Amino acid sequence: MSRRDQASDIVALLQRNGLEARVAALNDGWPARVVARLDGIDTTLALYVGLIGEPGVGSTGARPQAERRFQNPGKNHPIGFQTGEVPLLLGLSTEQDPPVLAAYDPFIRLGMSTRISFQIHLPTLLQAASDGLSTQTRTSGEVIVAFRPDRFLDYMRDLRPVLHVGAVPGLADVEASVAAAEFDSAADSLAAAGGSDEVVARLREAASRLVRSARFRREVSRAYGRKCAACGTQLRLDQAAHLFPASQPGSPDTIDNGICLCANHHLAFDAGLLRIDPDTWALSLDDERLSFLEASDLAGGADSFRVGLSASVTLPENEDDLPDGEWLRRRYEAETQDR
């Protein structure tokens, strides 16, 4: 079957499973271009597709029995797309019933003109056929998402923005995105079965909360260049902290209520040990908290911890990403009331 026919089959499969789409140009299937209706907006998808199958025998002998793969068309067929398009790198597996699509990150392969294989494990495909979707993490950190065609919109809405945008996501983002898609699917099934409106609403809210949380972490880390605002550390130890605690009513998952901190400084901030001045953004250690730790014989390392601390927060360069000191004031006001 030609890659053009494979692209046509994938589009037809998605259409049968509820996607509003029309083929703009099949080309040679690398890419085919499809205009799909996503969240009420016509979006051009650049589909790089292949048929997943058994790999057979390679140069080093028989491949693992559970390995499945597809390949690009060969040399001089790089992945590249036009501005305004959404590129999708998809493999189709018809080995199980129902058929399953596997999505990979096209951005980390942009411009590659060599022969490339896209592997996936058979158990991942079988789990997706049974449960709707499943994930597999490669040693590089790339997360492959396998899903039934009826879960395509879940992938586009909840998983692709986190997993397949050219950066290796954190485990928390992967788990949150997968869980959000599962909550939404459960809500759809319950609503279709005439289940409780209250339970459906709770499932929808849980999904929305998880998506907002993942988006918050991603946007805050991006704004600070994935550097800790208190010490400059990267090393993929960056975390997004809420200035006004997420546990407090009215705390939004917005970038002005966030700051990027390494794991150590995030813990110190949440514990009240690290203080941030809401007017000057100066950093300091809380003397009262230190005294308590010293009395408990738990102040070891305080001097080196203080030395590693910057004088003030390193703020984002983009004004739209700046934090709002008002959230810090509300944080400290709430702490005072709780004492």
N, C-alpha and C positions, 0 to 999 in steps of 0.2 A: 504494500500500500504506500502510495506516495505521501510525503509530508503534507502536501496540499490537501489530500484526502483526509489525513489524520486531523488537520486543523478543522476541516469541514465537519468531521464526525464529532469533535469536541464541542464545537459551537452548537450543533444540533442537540447534543446531549444536554447541554446547559439550557437550551431553549425548552426542551421537554420537561426540565425541572424548574421552570418558572422564571428564567432570566429573559427579560425583554431585550433582545439583541438582533442586530442585522449585520451581515457580512459587508464590509466596505471593500475589501480586496483580499483574496486568498493568497495572492502572489505564489511563492513557493513554500508557504507554511513557515518561513523563517525570516521575517514574521508574517503572519496573517493579520489583517486589521479588521477589528470588529467594533461597532458602536453599540454600547450597552447602556441601558437605563439603570443608573445606580443612585439611590436616594433622590430620585426625581430629576437627575441631571444626566444628559447624554454624554458619555465618556468614551473616548477612543482607547481601545485596548490593543496593544501590540503583542500578539501571541506567538511565543517561541515554543514549539510543541514537539513532542515525540511519543512514540508508542513504547511503553515499558515492557520489557520481556526478559527472558533468561539470558545471561551473558555468554553462555557457551564456554569454550576453552580459550584462554588467553595465552600470552607468551610464557607465563610461569606455570601453566598447567590448568587444571579445572578450577573454576571459580567456586566460592562457597555456595552451597545448594540454596541457601535462603537469600542470596543476593539477586536483586533485579536492577535493571538499568535501561536508560536510553542514551543516545548520543546526539550531538549537534550534526549538521549535514556534512561536516568535514572541515578541512582547512579553508581559511579565507571566508568563513561565514561567522564573523563576530556578532555579538549582541550589541545593538545600537538602536536608539529610538529617537523619534522627533519630539521637540518641545511640545508639551501639552498631552502627550500620550502616557498611558500607564502600561509599562512593560510587564508581562507575565511569562514566567518560565514554567511550563506545565508538561508533565508526563501523564499519559493515560494508560492505566492498567485494566485490562479486560479479563484477567486470569481468574478473578473472583466475581461473585454475583452479590450485589450490584457492582458495576465498574467503579473505579476509584481514580481520582486525579491526585497527583503529587505536585506540590508547588515548591520551587526553589527560589533563592534570591538572585534575580538577574543582575542587580547592581554590582555585586562583587565580581562579576564576570564580564563587565562591559569592555568591549574592545578585544577580547581574547579571540585570536584567530586560529588557534591550534585545535586539534581533535580533542573533545572533552566528553567524558562519560558522567552521567548523573545517576548515582547509585541510590538505592533505597532497599530496605530489608522487607522481605515478604511478610513477616509478622506485623510490620507497620501497616501494610496495605490491608491485611486481613482484619486488623483491629478497626481500621477506618470503615471498612465495609460493614462491620458489625455495629460499631458505636457511632458512626457518623463522621468522626475525625480522630486523628492521632498524630503525634509528632515524633520526630527522630532527630537527635542532635549529633552532628558530625564532630570529629575531633577538632576541626577548625572553629567550632562554635556555631556554625550555621545550623539553623533549625529548619528541617524539612517538614512540611505540613501535608499530610494525606487526608483527603476528605471525599465524601460522596458528593455527587453533583448537586444534590439538594442543599448542601452546606456551602455552596460557592459564595453566596452573599455574606455568610458569617465570616468566611475567610477574608473577603474584601474589606468588610467593615471593622472587624475586631482583631484579626491576626496579621494581615499583610502590613498595616501601618506600623506595627511594632517589630515584626520579625523580618520583613523583606524590604528594607530601605537602605541596604548597603552597610549597615553597622551591626556588629554582633550584639544582640540584646542580652540584658541581664536575666538571670533565672526567674526573678520575681515578675518581670514583664512577660516572659513566656507563660508562666503559670497563670497570671492574671488574665491574659488574653485568651488562653484556652478555656479557662473556667468561665469567662464571660460568654464565649460562644456556646458553651454547654448550658449555661443558665437560660440564654435566649432560646435555644432549641427546646429545652424542657418547658419553657413558657408557651412556645408555639404548640407543642404537643398537648399540653394541658388545656389550652384555650380551644383547640380543635375538638377535644373530647368533652367540652362543656364543663370544664373544671371551675373551681372557685375563682372568681374575679380577684379576690383579695390575695390568694396565693400566686396567681399569675402576675399581679402587680408587684409582689415582693420579689419574685424571680427577675422581673424586668429591672427593678431598682438595684438588685444585687449585680446584675450584668453591667448596668450603667456605672455603678460605683467602681467596679473593677477596671472598666475602660478608662474612667476619669483618672484613677490612681496611676495606671500605666502611662497615660498621656502626661500627667504631672511629672512623673519621674523623668520621662524622656525629654520634656521641654526644659525643665530646670537644669538637667545635666548638660544639655546642648548650650544653654545660655551662658554657662560658666566654662565652656570648653572642656567639660568633664574634669575640671580641676577643683580641688577643695578650696573654698573661699577663705578658709582659715589658715591653710598651710601650703597650698599650691600643689599638693600631691595628686597625681593622676593614677597610674597603675591599675586602672579599672576598679578602683576602690571607692568611686564616687557614688554618693547617695543623695537623694532629694529630701530635704527636711522641711517641714512646715514651720513657718515663723509663729503662727498661731496654731497650736496643736490640732491635728486632725480629729482628736477625740472630743474637742470642744464644739458645741453647736454653732453653726454658722461659719466654720472654717472652710474656705473654698480650696479646691484643687486648681488654683490659678498661679501663674508664674510670679506675680507680685507678692504672693504669700509663701514663696519658696526660696531656699538657698541651697547651693550644692556644697556638701561637706563629705569628707572621707568618713569611713566607718567609725574611727575613734572619735573624731570631733562631733559627729552626729550623736553618738552615745553621750558624750560630755554635755552637749547642748540640751538634749532631752532630759538629762539628769539634773540640769541646773548648775553644773560645774562651769560650763562655758557661758559667758555672758556677752551679749552684743548690744552696744549702745544704739538705741533707735534713732538718734539724731546724728551721731558722728560715725557710726558703724565701727567704732573702736572695739577691740576684742580684749577680754580679760578673764581671769579665773575668779570665781565667786569666793570671797574670803570666808564667809559663813559656812559654805559647803566644804571648803578645805579644812576648816577647823573641826567640823564634825568628822571628816575622814581621818584626820590626825588623831582625834580622840579614840577612834575605833581601830587605830593602827592599820589604816588602809590608804595612807597618803604616799606610799612608795612610788617613785618616778615623777612626783609632782614638778620637781625642778626641770627635768629634761622635757616634760610635757609643756611647761611654760616657755622654755627656750624655743621649741618648735612652732610656737604660735606666732602668726603675723601680728603686727601692731593693729591692723584693722582689716575689715573684710575687703577682699578683692572683688569689686563689683563688675557686673557684665558691661561690655563696651556698648551694646545696643541699649538705648534709652527705654525701648519698649519692654526690655527684659528686667529692668531695675526692680528690686524689692521695695515694698512699702513699709516704712518704719512703724506705721500705725498698727500693723499686725503684731509687731514686737511689743508695743505698748500694751495691747490687749492681752498678750501672753503674760506679761509681768503683772498686770492688774489682776488677772485671774489667779496667778500664783499667790499674790498678797491676800486675796480674799479666802483662799483655801487654807491659809496658815492659822 
